[in-house]
Amino acid sequence: MLCDVSNPKGEGIVDIWQETHPVRFGEIDKSDRLTLSAILQSFQEAAICHAENLGVGREDMAGTGRVWILSRMSVLAERRPKYCETVTIRSWPRGGEKLFAMRNYDIRDKDNIPVVCARSAWLIVDIEKRRPLRPQSIMDTLPQNEGLDVFPPDAGGAAAISERGNLSLVADIHAAERKALYTDIDYNGHVNNVSYIKWIEDALDSRLLEKADKMRLDINYLNEITAGEVTEIYSAQIDDEPGASTSAFAFEGRKKESRQTAFRAELRLWS
């Protein structure tokens, strides 16, 4: 069943959230294909709508002193849909793992073939104490969607990313330092998860992104960035994906003043 994004609770509770629309002009790059940040944006919106549908949305959670915080995300784009191509975006909860509430996503083409998949790990945080809570009390009330996994077991997904010691500040001075400005900040008062992806995209040679037919992004959100804070972006090319048509990069965002690591990410591109 397709879902109404303007009225998430209107159709009754659904195990899997689904919405269908064409790829929009603002979602593509020079190659005429969906960008990585646009993919993350569509998954974010689907997760928010489904949470509302399931009765664990923003206001429902705030009423009990809790909030959802995205902690880890892995996205694998086997093919990037083109401008005006009709796609169906799906999202569903997939149980809990320790402190994490897991959620899956995919994007399917007009023939119902999955072209993008993703796995995410969320924390349920006490708003006042700013501490994570165990998710079982909420996750046990939600659809479990047993067997609906998008990442094969050997592919990982939403896992911890190890620290690397060979990173250096991004060479482009305009991409190396990012001050958190109005358009970066979301309702929770910190930099939105999609802005981090845009910062990573801006730190790369745009030609690499435009040429990429397939992409995989893994990102860990480690410490929130609030309005006005400056983050330095560090990166290094990594060679764990050998092949002439493959490029792989590690990224780390560090708060300039406190030196806290705000995020770690790894991006792999195949052309």
C-alpha positions in Angstrom: 0.0 0.0 0.0 1.3 3.4 -0.9 1.4 5.9 2.0 0.2 9.5 2.3 3.1 11.6 3.3 0.8 14.5 4.1 -1.2 12.4 6.6 1.0 9.6 7.9 -1.6 8.2 10.3 -4.5 8.4 7.9 -4.2 5.0 6.3 -3.7 3.1 9.6 -0.6 1.4 10.8 1.6 -0.2 8.1 4.6 -2.5 8.5 6.5 -1.1 5.6 6.2 2.6 4.6 6.0 3.2 0.8 5.9 6.3 -1.2 6.2 6.7 -5.0 7.3 9.7 -7.0 9.6 10.8 -9.8 13.2 11.8 -9.2 13.1 15.6 -8.9 15.4 18.1 -10.6 16.8 19.3 -7.2 17.9 15.7 -6.4 20.2 15.2 -9.3 23.8 16.1 -10.2 25.4 17.0 -13.5 25.2 13.3 -14.6 21.4 13.6 -14.4 21.3 11.0 -11.6 20.2 11.0 -8.0 22.9 12.3 -5.6 24.0 10.5 -2.4 22.7 13.4 -0.2 19.3 13.2 -2.0 19.1 9.5 -1.3 19.8 10.2 2.4 17.2 13.0 2.4 14.5 10.7 0.9 15.3 8.0 3.5 15.1 10.5 6.3 11.7 11.7 5.2 10.4 8.1 4.9 11.7 7.2 8.4 10.0 10.3 9.9 6.7 9.6 8.2 6.8 5.9 9.3 7.6 6.9 12.9 4.5 9.1 12.8 2.4 6.3 11.4 3.6 3.9 14.1 2.9 6.4 16.9 6.5 7.0 17.8 7.0 10.2 15.9 8.5 13.5 17.0 5.6 14.7 19.2 4.8 11.2 20.5 8.4 10.8 21.7 8.7 14.3 23.0 5.7 13.7 25.2 7.6 11.0 27.0 10.8 12.9 27.2 12.6 11.0 24.4 13.9 11.7 20.9 15.2 9.6 18.0 18.9 10.2 17.1 20.5 8.7 14.0 23.8 7.1 15.0 25.0 4.9 12.1 24.0 4.6 8.4 25.1 2.4 5.5 23.8 3.0 2.0 24.6 0.9 -1.1 23.5 2.3 -4.5 23.8 -0.3 -7.2 22.4 2.1 -9.7 21.5 5.8 -9.3 18.0 6.6 -10.7 17.8 9.3 -13.3 15.8 12.5 -13.5 12.0 12.0 -13.8 12.4 8.2 -13.3 9.6 6.9 -11.1 10.9 5.3 -7.9 9.3 3.8 -4.8 11.0 4.5 -1.5 10.4 2.0 1.3 11.4 2.0 5.0 10.7 -0.4 7.9 11.9 -1.1 11.4 14.0 -4.2 11.9 14.2 -4.9 15.6 16.9 -3.8 18.0 20.6 -4.6 18.6 21.9 -3.7 22.1 21.3 0.1 22.4 20.3 0.5 18.7 16.9 0.5 17.1 17.5 -0.8 13.5 15.7 0.5 10.4 16.0 -0.6 6.8 15.3 1.2 3.5 15.3 0.6 -0.2 14.5 2.4 -3.5 12.9 0.4 -6.2 12.5 1.2 -9.9 9.3 1.0 -11.9 9.8 -2.8 -12.3 10.0 -3.3 -8.5 13.8 -4.0 -8.7 15.7 -2.6 -5.8 18.5 -0.2 -6.9 19.4 1.3 -3.6 19.4 -0.2 -0.1 20.3 1.0 3.3 20.6 0.0 7.0 20.5 2.4 9.9 21.0 2.3 13.6 19.1 4.8 15.8 19.4 5.7 19.5 16.5 6.6 21.7 17.8 9.5 23.9 16.5 11.0 27.1 16.0 14.6 26.2 16.8 16.0 29.6 19.7 13.8 30.6 21.0 13.5 27.0 21.7 9.8 27.6 20.7 6.8 25.4 18.0 4.5 26.6 17.5 0.8 25.8 15.1 0.6 22.8 13.3 -2.6 23.7 10.3 -0.9 25.3 9.5 0.8 22.0 10.9 -1.7 19.5 8.9 -4.6 21.0 5.7 -2.7 20.1 6.7 -2.1 16.4 6.6 -4.4 13.4 9.6 -6.8 13.5 9.6 -7.5 9.8 11.5 -10.8 10.3 13.6 -11.7 7.2 13.2 -8.3 5.5 17.0 -7.6 5.5 18.6 -5.5 2.8 22.2 -6.0 3.5 23.6 -9.6 3.3 25.3 -10.7 6.5 28.8 -10.6 5.0 28.3 -6.9 3.9 28.0 -5.5 7.4 25.9 -2.3 7.5 25.5 0.3 10.2 28.6 -1.0 11.9 31.3 1.0 13.9 34.0 2.6 11.7 37.5 2.3 13.0 39.7 5.3 13.5 42.4 5.9 10.9 45.7 7.6 11.5 46.6 8.8 8.1 44.0 11.4 7.5 44.9 15.0 6.5 42.9 18.2 6.2 41.0 18.4 3.0 43.0 20.5 0.5 40.2 22.7 -0.7 40.0 25.5 1.9 36.3 26.1 1.2 35.5 22.4 1.9 38.0 21.9 4.8 36.2 24.0 7.3 32.4 24.0 7.7 30.6 26.4 10.0 27.2 25.1 11.1 24.8 27.6 9.6 21.0 28.1 9.5 20.4 25.6 6.6 22.4 22.9 8.4 20.4 22.9 11.6 17.3 20.8 12.1 14.5 20.7 14.6 16.6 19.1 17.2 19.0 22.0 17.2 22.0 20.3 15.7 23.4 19.7 12.2 21.1 17.4 10.3 22.4 14.1 9.2 22.1 15.0 5.5 24.3 18.1 5.8 27.2 15.8 6.8 26.8 13.9 3.5 26.8 17.2 1.6 30.0 18.2 3.4 31.5 14.9 2.3 30.4 15.3 -1.3 31.8 18.9 -1.4 35.2 17.5 -0.1 35.6 15.3 -3.2 36.4 16.0 -6.8 32.9 16.4 -8.2 33.9 14.5 -11.3 34.4 11.3 -9.3 30.8 11.6 -8.0 29.4 12.4 -11.3 31.1 9.4 -13.0 30.1 6.9 -10.2 27.6 4.3 -11.3 27.6 2.5 -7.9 28.3 4.0 -4.5 28.5 2.8 -0.9 28.6 5.1 2.1 29.1 4.1 5.7 28.9 6.9 8.3 28.9 7.0 12.1 27.5 10.1 13.8 29.5 10.4 17.0 29.0 13.9 18.5 26.4 16.5 17.7 27.4 19.8 16.0 25.4 22.8 17.0 24.8 26.2 15.4 28.0 28.3 14.9 30.4 25.5 15.6 33.2 25.0 13.1 34.1 21.5 11.9 37.3 20.6 10.1 37.0 17.9 7.5 39.9 15.3 7.2 40.2 12.7 4.5 42.4 10.1 2.9 42.2 7.8 0.0 42.1 4.1 1.0 43.0 1.1 -1.1 40.8 -1.7 0.4 38.8 -1.9 -2.8 41.4 -2.7 -5.5 40.5 -2.0 -9.1 41.1 0.6 -11.7 37.4 1.6 -11.7 37.1 1.9 -7.9 37.9 4.9 -5.6 37.6 4.7 -1.8 37.9 7.5 0.8 37.8 7.8 4.5 36.5 11.0 6.2 36.5 12.4 9.6 34.9 15.6 10.9 36.5 17.2 14.0 35.2 20.1 15.9 37.8 22.9 15.6 37.5 24.2 19.1 37.0 21.0 21.2 38.8 18.6 18.9 35.9 16.1 19.4 35.3 13.8 16.5 31.9 14.6 15.2 31.6 11.9 12.5 33.6 9.2 10.7 32.7 8.0 7.2 33.9 5.8 4.3 32.8 6.3 0.8 33.4 3.8 -2.1 32.7 4.7 -5.7 32.6 2.4 -8.7 32.5 3.8 -12.3 
